Amino acid sequence: MNKEANESKAGRIKRLVLSNEGRTKLNTFPDREFYAYPRFVTHVDDGFIATLTDLYRERLKPGSEILDLMSSWISHLPNEVVYKRVVGHGLNAQELARNSRMDYFFVKDLNQDQKLEIEDSSFDAVLCTVSVQYLQQPEKAFAEVFRVLRPGGVFIVSFSNRLFYEKAINAWRDGTAYSRVQLVLQYFQCIEGFTQPEVIRELPSAGNSQDDKSPFSWFMKWLGLFSGSDPFYAVIAYKNFKPVYD
């Protein structure tokens, strides 16, 4: 009976992480307007991308079915690995159409509607790359990820210190590297059924700090286009249990 009760609670939101103020953005216009035109730019540097691709190579089994949330025109999946199906999601169809790893994609504003038109337990893995800072209803979004994952499926959320400043939520925009990691941890922990999240950090050497002090670097960082060597953060958890083969 206890097991059945626990299973029935799986995926529910145990508590809200963000306050109403923490969900706000400087740019209050709908995200679909902000992303109406494609941005064929690289949002993180080569070091970040290489670290992320290695992580995917380690954690994503060949033949998996993968949902890439809040994606763009660049895939970070390892080229040599064959997956059964890769479904993409984002806000700009032109960007998503350029992503050669996707079998198909859909456009949806997760800040307007978090419900995914996807059946329960459809994917082995869900990915969210350098975009979690824009979610205004992360609790509902993470609950939906839990729903569409298969038991033992993995959710990998990766991010750095870059952002579109006016579109990031207040709780992220005004935070520190530490507090941002803690936010993502809490997003996982507020959903019944995710395993204890694992944090991976790869920080740049101190020798790069001087680059960030120039006015140009500051301005480009504010735009979300440049920030010197990018720190790498990933928070990873599994639905119900972590498979033993990992």
N, C-alpha and C positions, 0 to 999 in steps of 0.2 A: 504493500500500500504506500509506504514512504517513497519507494522508487517511482511509482506512478505519479505521486504528487510532485516529486522533483522534476520529472519529465514534463509535466503539464506546465510548470513554471518556466521552463527553459525558453530563453529568448525575451522574457519580459524585462521592462525597464524597472530596475529596483529603486532608482532615485535619479533626480535631475542633477546634472553636473554644473550647468551654466545658469547664471542669473539672467534676467531679461536684459540687463545692461551689458552683460558679457557677450550676448549674441549680436549686438548691434554692429553696424559697419559705417564708416565715414561716407561712403557712396551708397546711398539708399535706393538707387534705381535698380530695377530687376537685373539679375546677373545675365540673363539672355541678351540684354542690350549691351552690356559691357563686353561680352564675348561674341557679339554679332559678326565681327570681322576676324578672320583667322590671324593668329600670331605664329608664324613659322620661325620661332626662336627656341633656343635651348635654355631651359629654365634653371639648370644646374650644370656644374662643370664636369669635365671628363672623369675626374677622380670619383665624384659622387656616382656617376653613371656606372663606372666599372665596379665599384663596391656593391651597388644595387644589383647589377647583373650577376655577380658572383653569388650574392645572397639568393637570388631566384634559382640559380643553377643548383644550389645546395638544398633549397627547401621545396621546390616545385618538381614533382615527379613527371617524367616523360609520359605522355598520354593523358595528362590531366585536363580537366575542363576548367577554364579560368575566366573570371569576370574582372575586367580592368576598369575600375570606377574613376571618374573624373580624369580621363586620359586625354591624350593629344595626338599629334602627328608622329611622335617618336615612340618606338617600343623599346623597353629596357629588358625584354626577355632575351635569353641567350640564343643566338642565331642557330646553333647546332642542335638544339633540343626541339623535338617534335611534340606538340601538344594536340590533344584530340579536338579541342575547340577553344578559341579565344574570342570572347565577346567584349566589345568596348562600349564605354559610355562617356559622354562629355556634353559640352554646350555648343560646340561649333562643328557642324557636319563636314566642312571643308578640311579641317584639321584631321578629324577622325578618318576621313576617306583616304588620307595620305599614309595612314598607319598600315603597313603591309602585313603585319602579324594578325590583324583582326579578321575573323571569318565574317563577322557583321558587327554593326554598332547601332546604338540608339541615342537620341538626344533627349535630355531631361534635366530640368532644374531641380536639384535635390533640396534646395532651400524653399521652393514652393510646394513640393510634394515629394515625400520621402518613399512612398510606396513604389516598389519595383514590380513591373509587370512580368514577373519571373516566378515559376513554380517553386515550391519548397524543395530544399535539398537538391539543387540543380548543379552546383559547382563544387569542385575540389579545392579551389582557392579563389580568394578575392584580393585584389591589389588596390591600393590607393597611394599614388606617388605625388609628393609635393603639392597636395591639394587639401589636406584635412583642415588647414587653417581657414578655409572659406565656408565650412559647414556651420550653418546657424542652428540646425537641429541635429547635432551629432548623436544624441541619444537614440532618436528614432532611426537615423541612418544606420547606426551600428546594429540596432535590433533587426533591421531589414537584412543586413549582411548575414547576421546569425541565421535568419530564416532560410536564406537561399543557399547557405553552405550545407554540404553533406556532413554527417557526423565524422569528426576527425579532420574536417577541412580547416584550412589555415587562412587567416586574414593578416596581411602584411601592410602596415601603414608606414610609409617612409617620408621624411621631410628634412629640410635644411633650415637655413636662416633667411632665405629669400622669400619674398612675397609681393603681391600687388597690395601695397599698403592700404589703399582706400577700400579694398574688397575683403581684407582679412577681418575676422571678428575681433571685437574689442579685447576679449580675454586673451587672445593670441597676440594681437598687435602690441599691447602694452606689457607683454610678458618677457621673461628671460628664457634662455635655452633650457634651464632646469624646469621652469614652470610649464613650458610647452610640452616637454616630455611627460610631466605629471598630468597634464590635461588629457593627453592621449591615453595614458594608463587608466585614468578615471573613466574615459569613454568606454573602454573595454570592461572595466570592473563594474560599471553600472548596469550591465546586461547579464542576466542570469544565464549561466551555462558556459561562458567563455573560460578557458583555462587561465591560470595566472599569467599575465603578460610578461614577455621577455623583451628586454631593451638592449639594442645594439648601438654602440656609439663609435664613430671613427672621426676624431677631431684633427684639424690641420695643425701643422707645427706653428709655434709662436713666431717664426720668422716671417710669416705672411701678414702679421697684424698691421705693419706699417702701411700696407697698401690701402687699408680701409679708412685711413685718416684724410685722404685727399678729398676736396669738394666734389670732384667728378665721381669718385668711387661712392661717396655717400649718396649723391643724386641717383646714380644708376642702381644702387642698392634699394633706394626708396621706390624706384620704378619696378623693382623685382627682376632686373635684368643682369645685375652684376654684384658680386660680393666678395671678390678675391677667391681664395680656396674655400670650398664649401664644406662645412661640417656635415657629417652623415649621421642621421638618427633613424632607427626603425623600431617600431613596437609590433610585436608578433604574438598572436594568441590563436588557439584552436577551439573549434566547436566541440564541447563536451569532454574531449580527451585528446592528448597528443599521441598520434600513432607511434607504435614501438619501432617502426622501421626508420623513423627520423633520428 
